[in-house]
Amino acid sequence: MSTLEAHGDKKFADLTAKDKIARRADLPSLPALLLEALQCTTGNQNLSNLADRISQDPPMAVRVLRVANSPFYGMSREIGSLQEAVVVLGLNRVRNLLLGVGFMNVLPVYHRNFDYSLFWHHSMAVADCSRQLAMHTGIDQDIAFTAGLLHDIGLLAIVLLFPDDFSRIVADPNLNRIEAERQILGLDHAEIGGNVARHWNIPTTIQRAIEQHEAPPAQAGAISLGMLVYTANLLIADAEQDGNSTPEHQAAIVRVLGMLNVPIDHATDWANTSRQFAAQIVAIL
């Protein structure tokens, strides 16, 4: 019996969603290069050493260079080496590109009801929008980028672990996504995402932001990483609907931008540029 099936006298297929998530048996381990990039987020790794490590992984280095040479960055000449990319773009930006490229290859799921490219376009856009909000609020930009990038990682886990349930979730016309997830699985993708982040030993602050990204922040609460990702997620979702989101969605944006003291026109600009950034990366990769 495989490790996926063994659980006392029960088979893996018979376990509840919460049991499966708790065991995390189907989740892959992160590649060493991604782990090093995540350690750089919290200052536990030298960024210069990370650039050297990327150079030793030719396929990854090529992908990072493709993005570095994309029209989004508007370079006047072609960047021909990773070392040059580091000089021109900066180590932190190269690290973020590595995370974006790397995570797209960790959980490559295939499901008839799931648009993988659209998922990563949204995730990349939320990552960059979180980074721009962090610039305004003083929160670490690299941590904000990573939290935004991984905020919906629980959706990938649902498609991977519960493909049939995922079809039921997206097919239910009477419930929104969160309500359907909780009704069918007993927990939602934000909770699942936090669990996946713990499995990967992702920094605790990012775990919490993933868990909080669907929860409106308390009016009197301090500015947090979770609040930034929640805000970025709202802004990008609104931009994806060309501003035609529900009045409730619009009200939520106005409320949280007021808490962050961010002008609506600035936030709209950041959301638009973040979507351009995401489009460039997804198109290239």
C-alpha positions, 0 to 999 in steps of 0.5 A: 500500500502506498503512502497515499493510501495508508491511514490506519484501516482507511484508504486515502480516497476515503479520508475527509478533506481536512484529513487529506490536507493535514497529511499533505501526502500528495503535495510535492517538495519545493526545489532547493533553488526555490527554498533558497529564494524563500530564505532570502525573503527573511534575510537568512540567505545571501542574495549574491549566492542565490544569483550564482545558484540560478546560474547553475540551473540553465533552464531556470536562468533562461526563463529569468532572462526571458522575463528580464528582456520582456517589453515590461522592463523596457531595456534599451538593449538585450540582457545577455547574462544573469549577472547583467540582469542582476546589475540592471534589475537588481538582486531583489527583482531577480529573486522575485522573478525566480519565485514567479517562474519557479512556482509556476512549475511546482504544481502544474495541475490539469483540469477541464474546469481550471484555467492554469494560465489565468490563475498565474496571471492573477497571482502574478498581478496580485504579487506585484500589486502587493509589492506596490502597496508595500512601498506605500505602507513601509512593509517589506516589498519582497515579503509582500510580493511572495505573499501575493504570489502564493495567496491562492496556492490553496486553489491549486491544492484543491484541484490537485487533491480534490478534482471531482470536488473542484468541479462541484465547487465551480458548478454551483450557481447558488454559492460564491467560491468561498461558500461552495468550498466550505460547504463541499470540503469543510474548509476554504482555499485560504485555510488550505493555502496556509496549510500548504505554506506550512508544509513548505516551511514558508515564513510564518508571516506569509502563511498568515497573509495567505490565510487572511487574504479573503478576510476583511480586516478589522477597522481598528486593526494595524496595517498587516501583510494580510491586509495588503494582499487582501487589498491587492486581491480586491483591486486585481479582481476589480480590474479583471472585471473592467470595474464592473464588479458588484457594489459590495466589492467596490465598497470593500475596496473603498473601505480598505484603501481608506484604512491604508490611506491610499488614493483610489487613482493610485491604487487603480494605476498600480493594479493596471501596471501589475496586470501588465507585468503579469501578462508579460510573464505568463505570455513568455513562460 
